[in-house]
Structure formats: C-alpha cells, structure tokens
Amino acid sequence: MGRSQELSDSKRGPVIGCHLCNKSIHEISLLLNIPRSTVSGIITKWKQLGTTATQSGVSA
C-alpha cells in the first residue's frame, strides 16, 4: 500500500489536543480514523519541533 496525501492542519490539531488530554495513540487513532503510525508521527514531530506545520524540503 502506497503513501497517501499529507494530513491537513485541521486533522493534526485534534491529534495534539487528544494527546494533551492523555488519550493513547490507539484511542486517538480510533477516534479520528487515522492510522496509528500517523498519529505517532504527528505527536513525535510536535514534541521535537513544537509545531505540526509541514516543513519545506529545504534542509539546514
């Protein structure tokens, strides 16, 4: 199965909101109908960068 389109900001925000309310990755996945790997990636990126915004392909 190939990669699908990137998740919109309107879907990423609720993932972080649920995470801050102590929902598990599994619970968030079921609630928002998003794969667990995607939920985990969003939360990890948010913890590392402090944002869920997409980054351009430019590297530092």
PDB file with SEQRES, HELIX, SHEET and CRYST1 records, atoms N, CA, C and O in Angstrom:
SEQRES   1 A   60  MET GLY ARG SER GLN GLU LEU SER ASP SER LYS ARG GLY          
SEQRES   2 A   60  PRO VAL ILE GLY CYS HIS LEU CYS ASN LYS SER ILE HIS          
SEQRES   3 A   60  GLU ILE SER LEU LEU LEU ASN ILE PRO ARG SER THR VAL          
SEQRES   4 A   60  SER GLY ILE ILE THR LYS TRP LYS GLN LEU GLY THR THR          
SEQRES   5 A   60  ALA THR GLN SER GLY VAL SER ALA                              
HELIX    1 AA1 ASP A    9  LEU A   20  1                                  12    
HELIX    2 AA2 ILE A   25  LEU A   32  1                                   8    
HELIX    3 AA3 ARG A   36  LEU A   49  1                                  14    
CRYST1    1.000    1.000    1.000  90.00  90.00  90.00 P 1           1          
ATOM      1  N   MET A   1       0.836  -1.166   0.000  1.00  0.00           N  
ATOM      2  CA  MET A   1       0.000   0.000   0.000  1.00  0.00           C  
ATOM      3  C   MET A   1       0.888   1.240   0.000  1.00  0.00           C  
ATOM      4  O   MET A   1       1.810   1.333   0.810  1.00  0.00           O  
ATOM      5  N   GLY A   2       0.628   2.191  -0.891  1.00  0.00           N  
ATOM      6  CA  GLY A   2       1.446   3.383  -1.025  1.00  0.00           C  
ATOM      7  C   GLY A   2       1.070   4.458  -0.034  1.00  0.00           C  
ATOM      8  O   GLY A   2       0.092   4.346   0.706  1.00  0.00           O  
ATOM      9  N   ARG A   3       1.877   5.502  -0.042  1.00  0.00           N  
ATOM     10  CA  ARG A   3       1.630   6.640   0.852  1.00  0.00           C  
ATOM     11  C   ARG A   3       0.464   7.456   0.328  1.00  0.00           C  
ATOM     12  O   ARG A   3       0.296   7.616  -0.881  1.00  0.00           O  
ATOM     13  N   SER A   4      -0.327   7.964   1.232  1.00  0.00           N  
ATOM     14  CA  SER A   4      -1.452   8.807   0.846  1.00  0.00           C  
ATOM     15  C   SER A   4      -1.057  10.269   1.012  1.00  0.00           C  
ATOM     16  O   SER A   4       0.081  10.581   1.363  1.00  0.00           O  
ATOM     17  N   GLN A   5      -1.999  11.149   0.757  1.00  0.00           N  
ATOM     18  CA  GLN A   5      -1.730  12.570   0.900  1.00  0.00           C  
ATOM     19  C   GLN A   5      -1.453  12.923   2.350  1.00  0.00           C  
ATOM     20  O   GLN A   5      -1.846  12.215   3.278  1.00  0.00           O  
ATOM     21  N   GLU A   6      -0.758  14.046   2.511  1.00  0.00           N  
ATOM     22  CA  GLU A   6      -0.436  14.519   3.849  1.00  0.00           C  
ATOM     23  C   GLU A   6      -1.699  14.984   4.573  1.00  0.00           C  
ATOM     24  O   GLU A   6      -2.641  15.472   3.949  1.00  0.00           O  
ATOM     25  N   LEU A   7      -1.703  14.830   5.867  1.00  0.00           N  
ATOM     26  CA  LEU A   7      -2.848  15.218   6.688  1.00  0.00           C  
ATOM     27  C   LEU A   7      -2.940  16.740   6.776  1.00  0.00           C  
ATOM     28  O   LEU A   7      -1.922  17.422   6.896  1.00  0.00           O  
ATOM     29  N   SER A   8      -4.135  17.257   6.716  1.00  0.00           N  
ATOM     30  CA  SER A   8      -4.331  18.711   6.790  1.00  0.00           C  
ATOM     31  C   SER A   8      -4.144  19.206   8.226  1.00  0.00           C  
ATOM     32  O   SER A   8      -4.197  18.434   9.182  1.00  0.00           O  
ATOM     33  N   ASP A   9      -3.923  20.518   8.345  1.00  0.00           N  
ATOM     34  CA  ASP A   9      -3.782  21.128   9.678  1.00  0.00           C  
ATOM     35  C   ASP A   9      -5.019  20.889  10.532  1.00  0.00           C  
ATOM     36  O   ASP A   9      -4.929  20.738  11.750  1.00  0.00           O  
ATOM     37  N   SER A  10      -6.183  20.858   9.869  1.00  0.00           N  
ATOM     38  CA  SER A  10      -7.430  20.671  10.622  1.00  0.00           C  
ATOM     39  C   SER A  10      -7.522  19.273  11.227  1.00  0.00           C  
ATOM     40  O   SER A  10      -8.317  19.060  12.142  1.00  0.00           O  
ATOM     41  N   LYS A  11      -6.739  18.323  10.749  1.00  0.00           N  
ATOM     42  CA  LYS A  11      -6.701  16.982  11.340  1.00  0.00           C  
ATOM     43  C   LYS A  11      -5.563  16.847  12.339  1.00  0.00           C  
ATOM     44  O   LYS A  11      -5.674  16.079  13.295  1.00  0.00           O  
ATOM     45  N   ARG A  12      -4.459  17.583  12.138  1.00  0.00           N  
ATOM     46  CA  ARG A  12      -3.313  17.475  13.037  1.00  0.00           C  
ATOM     47  C   ARG A  12      -3.593  18.108  14.397  1.00  0.00           C  
ATOM     48  O   ARG A  12      -3.138  17.599  15.421  1.00  0.00           O  
ATOM     49  N   GLY A  13      -4.330  19.203  14.415  1.00  0.00           N  
ATOM     50  CA  GLY A  13      -4.648  19.888  15.672  1.00  0.00           C  
ATOM     51  C   GLY A  13      -5.370  18.994  16.672  1.00  0.00           C  
ATOM     52  O   GLY A  13      -4.968  18.914  17.832  1.00  0.00           O  
ATOM     53  N   PRO A  14      -6.444  18.315  16.230  1.00  0.00           N  
ATOM     54  CA  PRO A  14      -7.143  17.420  17.158  1.00  0.00           C  
ATOM     55  C   PRO A  14      -6.274  16.271  17.690  1.00  0.00           C  
ATOM     56  O   PRO A  14      -6.497  15.790  18.802  1.00  0.00           O  
ATOM     57  N   VAL A  15      -5.290  15.833  16.903  1.00  0.00           N  
ATOM     58  CA  VAL A  15      -4.388  14.777  17.374  1.00  0.00           C  
ATOM     59  C   VAL A  15      -3.629  15.287  18.600  1.00  0.00           C  
ATOM     60  O   VAL A  15      -3.536  14.589  19.610  1.00  0.00           O  
ATOM     61  N   ILE A  16      -3.088  16.506  18.508  1.00  0.00           N  
ATOM     62  CA  ILE A  16      -2.343  17.083  19.634  1.00  0.00           C  
ATOM     63  C   ILE A  16      -3.286  17.360  20.798  1.00  0.00           C  
ATOM     64  O   ILE A  16      -2.924  17.140  21.953  1.00  0.00           O  
ATOM     65  N   GLY A  17      -4.480  17.834  20.509  1.00  0.00           N  
ATOM     66  CA  GLY A  17      -5.462  18.075  21.559  1.00  0.00           C  
ATOM     67  C   GLY A  17      -5.782  16.815  22.340  1.00  0.00           C  
ATOM     68  O   GLY A  17      -5.822  16.831  23.571  1.00  0.00           O  
ATOM     69  N   CYS A  18      -6.006  15.735  21.631  1.00  0.00           N  
ATOM     70  CA  CYS A  18      -6.283  14.450  22.288  1.00  0.00           C  
ATOM     71  C   CYS A  18      -5.070  13.988  23.098  1.00  0.00           C  
ATOM     72  O   CYS A  18      -5.211  13.473  24.207  1.00  0.00           O  
ATOM     73  N   HIS A  19      -3.882  14.180  22.530  1.00  0.00           N  
ATOM     74  CA  HIS A  19      -2.652  13.786  23.226  1.00  0.00           C  
ATOM     75  C   HIS A  19      -2.521  14.556  24.544  1.00  0.00           C  
ATOM     76  O   HIS A  19      -2.154  13.985  25.571  1.00  0.00           O  
ATOM     77  N   LEU A  20      -2.821  15.848  24.502  1.00  0.00           N  
ATOM     78  CA  LEU A  20      -2.731  16.668  25.708  1.00  0.00           C  
ATOM     79  C   LEU A  20      -3.784  16.286  26.745  1.00  0.00           C  
ATOM     80  O   LEU A  20      -3.634  16.585  27.929  1.00  0.00           O  
ATOM     81  N   CYS A  21      -4.847  15.627  26.295  1.00  0.00           N  
ATOM     82  CA  CYS A  21      -5.893  15.135  27.209  1.00  0.00           C  
ATOM     83  C   CYS A  21      -5.613  13.697  27.649  1.00  0.00           C  
ATOM     84  O   CYS A  21      -6.492  13.004  28.160  1.00  0.00           O  
ATOM     85  N   ASN A  22      -4.381  13.274  27.439  1.00  0.00           N  
ATOM     86  CA  ASN A  22      -3.901  11.953  27.880  1.00  0.00           C  
ATOM     87  C   ASN A  22      -4.571  10.775  27.193  1.00  0.00           C  
ATOM     88  O   ASN A  22      -4.683   9.702  27.786  1.00  0.00           O  
ATOM     89  N   LYS A  23      -5.016  10.951  25.962  1.00  0.00           N  
ATOM     90  CA  LYS A  23      -5.526   9.819  25.183  1.00  0.00           C  
ATOM     91  C   LYS A  23      -4.330   9.045  24.636  1.00  0.00           C  
ATOM     92  O   LYS A  23      -3.294   9.634  24.327  1.00  0.00           O  
ATOM     93  N   SER A  24      -4.472   7.738  24.518  1.00  0.00           N  
ATOM     94  CA  SER A  24      -3.399   6.926  23.956  1.00  0.00           C  
ATOM     95  C   SER A  24      -3.382   7.068  22.439  1.00  0.00           C  
ATOM     96  O   SER A  24      -4.354   7.521  21.833  1.00  0.00           O  
ATOM     97  N   ILE A  25      -2.279   6.680  21.846  1.00  0.00           N  
ATOM     98  CA  ILE A  25      -2.168   6.723  20.389  1.00  0.00           C  
ATOM     99  C   ILE A  25      -3.260   5.869  19.763  1.00  0.00           C  
ATOM    100  O   ILE A  25      -3.848   6.252  18.752  1.00  0.00           O  
ATOM    101  N   HIS A  26      -3.528   4.734  20.349  1.00  0.00           N  
ATOM    102  CA  HIS A  26      -4.573   3.847  19.839  1.00  0.00           C  
ATOM    103  C   HIS A  26      -5.946   4.514  19.921  1.00  0.00           C  
ATOM    104  O   HIS A  26      -6.726   4.458  18.970  1.00  0.00           O  
ATOM    105  N   GLU A  27      -6.237   5.141  21.054  1.00  0.00           N  
ATOM    106  CA  GLU A  27      -7.523   5.828  21.216  1.00  0.00           C  
ATOM    107  C   GLU A  27      -7.679   6.966  20.207  1.00  0.00           C  
ATOM    108  O   GLU A  27      -8.746   7.135  19.617  1.00  0.00           O  
ATOM    109  N   ILE A  28      -6.615   7.742  20.014  1.00  0.00           N  
ATOM    110  CA  ILE A  28      -6.657   8.850  19.059  1.00  0.00           C  
ATOM    111  C   ILE A  28      -6.881   8.317  17.656  1.00  0.00           C  
ATOM    112  O   ILE A  28      -7.664   8.874  16.886  1.00  0.00           O  
ATOM    113  N   SER A  29      -6.192   7.242  17.330  1.00  0.00           N  
ATOM    114  CA  SER A  29      -6.328   6.631  16.015  1.00  0.00           C  
ATOM    115  C   SER A  29      -7.769   6.206  15.737  1.00  0.00           C  
ATOM    116  O   SER A  29      -8.305   6.464  14.659  1.00  0.00           O  
ATOM    117  N   LEU A  30      -8.381   5.562  16.708  1.00  0.00           N  
ATOM    118  CA  LEU A  30      -9.762   5.111  16.547  1.00  0.00           C  
ATOM    119  C   LEU A  30     -10.735   6.285  16.488  1.00  0.00           C  
ATOM    120  O   LEU A  30     -11.658   6.297  15.674  1.00  0.00           O  
ATOM    121  N   LEU A  31     -10.521   7.258  17.347  1.00  0.00           N  
ATOM    122  CA  LEU A  31     -11.407   8.410  17.435  1.00  0.00           C  
ATOM    123  C   LEU A  31     -11.405   9.245  16.153  1.00  0.00           C  
ATOM    124  O   LEU A  31     -12.459   9.681  15.690  1.00  0.00           O  
ATOM    125  N   LEU A  32     -10.225   9.464  15.588  1.00  0.00           N  
ATOM    126  CA  LEU A  32     -10.095  10.335  14.422  1.00  0.00           C  
ATOM    127  C   LEU A  32      -9.986   9.572  13.102  1.00  0.00           C  
ATOM    128  O   LEU A  32      -9.893  10.178  12.034  1.00  0.00           O  
ATOM    129  N   ASN A  33      -9.998   8.253  13.179  1.00  0.00           N  
ATOM    130  CA  ASN A  33      -9.895   7.403  11.993  1.00  0.00           C  
ATOM    131  C   ASN A  33      -8.630   7.709  11.184  1.00  0.00           C  
ATOM    132  O   ASN A  33      -8.676   7.919   9.972  1.00  0.00           O  
ATOM    133  N   ILE A  34      -7.506   7.727  11.898  1.00  0.00           N  
ATOM    134  CA  ILE A  34      -6.192   7.977  11.316  1.00  0.00           C  
ATOM    135  C   ILE A  34      -5.291   6.813  11.733  1.00  0.00           C  
ATOM    136  O   ILE A  34      -5.396   6.338  12.864  1.00  0.00           O  
ATOM    137  N   PRO A  35      -4.409   6.344  10.845  1.00  0.00           N  
ATOM    138  CA  PRO A  35      -3.504   5.250  11.225  1.00  0.00           C  
ATOM    139  C   PRO A  35      -2.656   5.598  12.450  1.00  0.00           C  
ATOM    140  O   PRO A  35      -2.262   6.749  12.639  1.00  0.00           O  
ATOM    141  N   ARG A  36      -2.382   4.588  13.275  1.00  0.00           N  
ATOM    142  CA  ARG A  36      -1.583   4.802  14.490  1.00  0.00           C  
ATOM    143  C   ARG A  36      -0.205   5.359  14.165  1.00  0.00           C  
ATOM    144  O   ARG A  36       0.311   6.202  14.898  1.00  0.00           O  
ATOM    145  N   SER A  37       0.395   4.896  13.071  1.00  0.00           N  
ATOM    146  CA  SER A  37       1.722   5.388  12.706  1.00  0.00           C  
ATOM    147  C   SER A  37       1.684   6.883  12.405  1.00  0.00           C  
ATOM    148  O   SER A  37       2.635   7.599  12.719  1.00  0.00           O  
ATOM    149  N   THR A  38       0.607   7.356  11.806  1.00  0.00           N  
ATOM    150  CA  THR A  38       0.452   8.771  11.504  1.00  0.00           C  
ATOM    151  C   THR A  38       0.279   9.567  12.788  1.00  0.00           C  
ATOM    152  O   THR A  38       0.888  10.624  12.953  1.00  0.00           O  
ATOM    153  N   VAL A  39      -0.546   9.067  13.694  1.00  0.00           N  
ATOM    154  CA  VAL A  39      -0.755   9.729  14.989  1.00  0.00           C  
ATOM    155  C   VAL A  39       0.570   9.827  15.732  1.00  0.00           C  
ATOM    156  O   VAL A  39       0.912  10.883  16.265  1.00  0.00           O  
ATOM    157  N   SER A  40       1.302   8.745  15.767  1.00  0.00           N  
ATOM    158  CA  SER A  40       2.588   8.718  16.451  1.00  0.00           C  
ATOM    159  C   SER A  40       3.556   9.718  15.824  1.00  0.00           C  
ATOM    160  O   SER A  40       4.259  10.431  16.540  1.00  0.00           O  
ATOM    161  N   GLY A  41       3.597   9.775  14.510  1.00  0.00           N  
ATOM    162  CA  GLY A  41       4.486  10.701  13.810  1.00  0.00           C  
ATOM    163  C   GLY A  41       4.145  12.151  14.101  1.00  0.00           C  
ATOM    164  O   GLY A  41       5.038  12.975  14.295  1.00  0.00           O  
ATOM    165  N   ILE A  42       2.860  12.467  14.132  1.00  0.00           N  
ATOM    166  CA  ILE A  42       2.421  13.833  14.421  1.00  0.00           C  
ATOM    167  C   ILE A  42       2.839  14.237  15.830  1.00  0.00           C  
ATOM    168  O   ILE A  42       3.348  15.338  16.041  1.00  0.00           O  
ATOM    169  N   ILE A  43       2.625  13.348  16.788  1.00  0.00           N  
ATOM    170  CA  ILE A  43       2.968  13.645  18.181  1.00  0.00           C  
ATOM    171  C   ILE A  43       4.479  13.787  18.337  1.00  0.00           C  
ATOM    172  O   ILE A  43       4.943  14.702  19.018  1.00  0.00           O  
ATOM    173  N   THR A  44       5.245  12.908  17.723  1.00  0.00           N  
ATOM    174  CA  THR A  44       6.703  12.970  17.795  1.00  0.00           C  
ATOM    175  C   THR A  44       7.216  14.274  17.204  1.00  0.00           C  
ATOM    176  O   THR A  44       8.061  14.940  17.803  1.00  0.00           O  
ATOM    177  N   LYS A  45       6.711  14.639  16.039  1.00  0.00           N  
ATOM    178  CA  LYS A  45       7.124  15.877  15.382  1.00  0.00           C  
ATOM    179  C   LYS A  45       6.766  17.087  16.252  1.00  0.00           C  
ATOM    180  O   LYS A  45       7.557  18.023  16.368  1.00  0.00           O  
ATOM    181  N   TRP A  46       5.598  17.068  16.852  1.00  0.00           N  
ATOM    182  CA  TRP A  46       5.163  18.164  17.716  1.00  0.00           C  
ATOM    183  C   TRP A  46       6.082  18.293  18.928  1.00  0.00           C  
ATOM    184  O   TRP A  46       6.430  19.405  19.326  1.00  0.00           O  
ATOM    185  N   LYS A  47       6.471  17.173  19.512  1.00  0.00           N  
ATOM    186  CA  LYS A  47       7.361  17.205  20.670  1.00  0.00           C  
ATOM    187  C   LYS A  47       8.745  17.729  20.304  1.00  0.00           C  
ATOM    188  O   LYS A  47       9.356  18.466  21.078  1.00  0.00           O  
ATOM    189  N   GLN A  48       9.239  17.352  19.132  1.00  0.00           N  
ATOM    190  CA  GLN A  48      10.581  17.756  18.709  1.00  0.00           C  
ATOM    191  C   GLN A  48      10.638  19.198  18.223  1.00  0.00           C  
ATOM    192  O   GLN A  48      11.561  19.939  18.563  1.00  0.00           O  
ATOM    193  N   LEU A  49       9.645  19.595  17.425  1.00  0.00           N  
ATOM    194  CA  LEU A  49       9.692  20.903  16.775  1.00  0.00           C  
ATOM    195  C   LEU A  49       8.765  21.942  17.393  1.00  0.00           C  
ATOM    196  O   LEU A  49       8.911  23.138  17.141  1.00  0.00           O  
ATOM    197  N   GLY A  50       7.819  21.490  18.197  1.00  0.00           N  
ATOM    198  CA  GLY A  50       6.869  22.410  18.796  1.00  0.00           C  
ATOM    199  C   GLY A  50       5.797  22.881  17.835  1.00  0.00           C  
ATOM    200  O   GLY A  50       5.073  23.834  18.123  1.00  0.00           O  
ATOM    201  N   THR A  51       5.694  22.215  16.694  1.00  0.00           N  
ATOM    202  CA  THR A  51       4.696  22.594  15.698  1.00  0.00           C  
ATOM    203  C   THR A  51       4.250  21.353  14.934  1.00  0.00           C  
ATOM    204  O   THR A  51       4.959  20.348  14.888  1.00  0.00           O  
ATOM    205  N   THR A  52       3.076  21.439  14.343  1.00  0.00           N  
ATOM    206  CA  THR A  52       2.609  20.350  13.477  1.00  0.00           C  
ATOM    207  C   THR A  52       2.611  20.795  12.039  1.00  0.00           C  
ATOM    208  O   THR A  52       2.218  20.032  11.157  1.00  0.00           O  
ATOM    209  N   ALA A  53       3.050  22.029  11.776  1.00  0.00           N  
ATOM    210  CA  ALA A  53       3.068  22.557  10.414  1.00  0.00           C  
ATOM    211  C   ALA A  53       4.030  21.748   9.547  1.00  0.00           C  
ATOM    212  O   ALA A  53       5.051  21.253  10.023  1.00  0.00           O  
ATOM    213  N   THR A  54       3.689  21.628   8.293  1.00  0.00           N  
ATOM    214  CA  THR A  54       4.564  20.904   7.364  1.00  0.00           C  
ATOM    215  C   THR A  54       5.818  21.717   7.112  1.00  0.00           C  
ATOM    216  O   THR A  54       5.778  22.947   7.077  1.00  0.00           O  
ATOM    217  N   GLN A  55       6.920  21.030   6.939  1.00  0.00           N  
ATOM    218  CA  GLN A  55       8.205  21.673   6.679  1.00  0.00           C  
ATOM    219  C   GLN A  55       8.502  21.584   5.185  1.00  0.00           C  
ATOM    220  O   GLN A  55       8.146  20.600   4.537  1.00  0.00           O  
ATOM    221  N   SER A  56       9.144  22.595   4.646  1.00  0.00           N  
ATOM    222  CA  SER A  56       9.533  22.534   3.242  1.00  0.00           C  
ATOM    223  C   SER A  56      10.679  21.558   3.074  1.00  0.00           C  
ATOM    224  O   SER A  56      11.258  21.110   4.064  1.00  0.00           O  
ATOM    225  N   GLY A  57      11.015  21.225   1.852  1.00  0.00           N  
ATOM    226  CA  GLY A  57      12.074  20.268   1.575  1.00  0.00           C  
ATOM    227  C   GLY A  57      13.469  20.840   1.741  1.00  0.00           C  
ATOM    228  O   GLY A  57      14.449  20.153   1.450  1.00  0.00           O  
ATOM    229  N   VAL A  58      13.586  22.069   2.197  1.00  0.00           N  
ATOM    230  CA  VAL A  58      14.877  22.715   2.372  1.00  0.00           C  
ATOM    231  C   VAL A  58      15.497  22.260   3.684  1.00  0.00           C  
ATOM    232  O   VAL A  58      14.855  22.315   4.733  1.00  0.00           O  
ATOM    233  N   SER A  59      16.742  21.813   3.624  1.00  0.00           N  
ATOM    234  CA  SER A  59      17.404  21.381   4.855  1.00  0.00           C  
ATOM    235  C   SER A  59      18.470  22.407   5.245  1.00  0.00           C  
ATOM    236  O   SER A  59      19.006  23.116   4.393  1.00  0.00           O  
ATOM    237  N   ALA A  60      18.762  22.471   6.520  1.00  0.00           N  
ATOM    238  CA  ALA A  60      19.730  23.476   7.014  1.00  0.00           C  
ATOM    239  C   ALA A  60      21.135  22.992   6.909  1.00  0.00           C  
ATOM    240  O   ALA A  60      22.064  23.710   7.279  1.00  0.00           O  
TER     241      ALA A  60                                                      
END                                                                             
